[in-house]
């Protein structure tokens, strides 16, 4: 029997067993539904990327989460591995497709913690809190700020149950991100300052200082913004910034978060040329597979070039990023896409701008109004 004939029926069997519709699977994998249907029927050969992506997603859906966990069960190690896999999938998959999986895994690990002995209970609750926090981020990316805040609050409660009072303070940083994208600079600054008390781990304080800087940049307070960025750079540099137990808090794909945030802020401060130079450098250091992170900072980079008058270069950058957006739709990134559309509207006579308009309109169409 040929490989397509073996793979197709097995794919269909596993998909149905996992409770995934063909449409849900196609959305999660960024593959055409008709193409996947042909693969299931044996009419098309699966590519290596499709085989790996399908296997990973279905493995997560079929995790042994429906059997009663015990304290001595190796499930905790398995769920930590799955958490890392889900974070990776979050870089190349629709947040709406991941949310049901994340919610299920959060509830399952919480149940594992509730029935565990003292030796496993704390670690299980802490892992559940990371699942909840990441679920909140994906909810925000899907455009549901209310659900994002609810999951962030649950993450803080789970962390406290596991003996870690600090993740609740990181929840303030996450809440500040919601207010930042709402354009509420005052709330962003207030929340970020609350997350910078001296007793918190350096990484949380550093991430909070970055968020405070973004709030100051929104209102054009360059002096306060740069002070916050200097504080963030100090806190995020050195071994002490990465000494927390469990998965890393915050981004894992930006090699120098303070530098990237500086570029982000310089645009809001009305210094687009300096922003473009810094973002060019830092975006060039992002890993190729981190599509969500690349679009987030890449559109800010395109904005900076457009505001500097480098319209053709801005369109070239945006054109590549717009091609990624169907795979990683993002309510937060769309805010910069809308900004870019307004910025480029000043250059309607440019052929590069006219050529880009259909792709811009296609990405923004579901969010207009």
Secondary structure, DSSP 8 states (H G I E B T S, - for coil): --HHHHHHHHHHHHHHHTT--HHHHHHHHT--HHHHHHHHTTSS---HHHHHHHHHHHHHHTSSTTS---TT-THHHHHHHHHHHHHHHTTTS-HHHHHHHHHHHHHHHHHHHHTS-HHHHHHHHHHHHHHHHHHHHHHHHTT-HHHHHHHHHHHHHHHHHTT--SHHHHHHHHHHHHHHHTT-HHHHHHHHHHTT-TTS-HHHHHHHHHHHHHHHHHTT-HHHHHHHHHHHHHHHSSGGGG--SSS-SS-SS-S-HHHHHHHHHHHHTT-HHHHHHHHHHHHTTS-TT-HHHHHHHHHHHHHHHHHTT-HHHHHHHHHHHHHHHTTS--HHHHHHHHHHHHHHGGGTT-HHHHHHHHHHHHHHGGG--
